[in-house]
Each structure stands twice: as structure tokens, then as C-alpha cells.
């Protein structure tokens, strides 16, 4: 609530007692209705499809900015009312929230795109990584570790699992394989908070808990 509104309410209701209700709001938002699930499914499928189509269309010489433009056109044509996207290639692919530039994508580059699409007041968040051409053995090895970390955490996802336990399992899996986690959280949006930090609340049935592991490459 804006401070000015709070002051007005206190002036108009001098006998009222104001107490925090933030958690009531977030708790109510955790459980999704059938209508909400339908919207989330629609925008999620659209975003996943666009990510795949864009990555398949990338060729050496295309700029990051051109890739972002492709993403925007496809998302809006698919029914989104708004969007954000990040595109990074080569050494820039390891930058979190990488703003697209006029850098030309080269053969052998790792390309990382992140798409956030808004539809009917709900948002998708899909990140995909690909290599232009044939991946190197190091790229394959790092990718294999990341998939393993993701599957380890997915196997633990159930009502009652503490987010701190998920995060510890994720960190241990990576560090055991000589990769340091880039971010100090695991995924976005539990239908309650934007970021899933190790201190986030325990997931409940019918809540959303995406996982987005991100490492520092051993070569950087």
C-alpha cells in the first residue's frame, strides 16, 4: 500500500487497528483455480514453442537483437499482451539477465534465451540454451551435469519438501562435479514469490515451482 494511502486511512479511521495481511494474500495466491491453470498452461506452451522455433532459426551472422525481435513478434502474434526477453551468445551467454546487443552470433557459440510472456495478467518464464553447430565435449559435459541437477531436484518435488532441501541438493550435485552455482536461488515464482530462495516457503499441492539451475562454466 502506498504510504500516502495508509496515512489517509489512518486519518479517516482513527479507531481502527491496522495489521499486516501480506501472508494472507500470498497464501491465497498459492492455490491455482482451474481457470488460472488453463491460462498458465496456454502461455507456458506458447513460450516453450516460441523458444524452440527461435533457436532452430538461428544461424551464424544473426545478431542477438534480431533474435530478440523474432521472439517478440512470435510471442505477440501468439496472443501475449506483453513480454520481456534476454539473449546472450558466446561469452555473453553466461551473463544473467543479458540484454540483447548487435553482437553477431558465431558458429560454436552457446546461445541462451529467456522469455517472459504476459497473458491475462499471468506470466510465463522459459529459458533455453543451445549451441550453434556441433557442441564441444566440454559443453556436452556441463550440460549433462545441469540436466542431472535438474532431475535430482525434480525427483524431490512434492508437497512438504522444504525449498532449503532442494537448494542444498542442487548445490551439492553441482559442487561434487566441480561446477559452482551462479545464482543463490533455485528457479522463479512459486505462485507466491518471484524468486525461489533457500528460505522460501514449502510448496503446497497445486502450486507452481519451476526450477532454473544456472552454473558458472569451469572455463570462465
Secondary structure by P-SEA (a helix, b strand, c coil): ccaaaaaaaaaacccbbbbbaaaaaaaaaccccaaaaaaaaaaaaaaaaaaaaaaaaccccccaaaaaaaaaaaaaaaccccccbbbbcccccccccccccccccccccbbbbbbbbbcccbbbbbbbbbbcccccaaaaaaaaaaaaaaaaaaaaccccccaaaaaaaaaaaaaaacccccccccccccccccccccccccccccbbbbbbbbbccccc
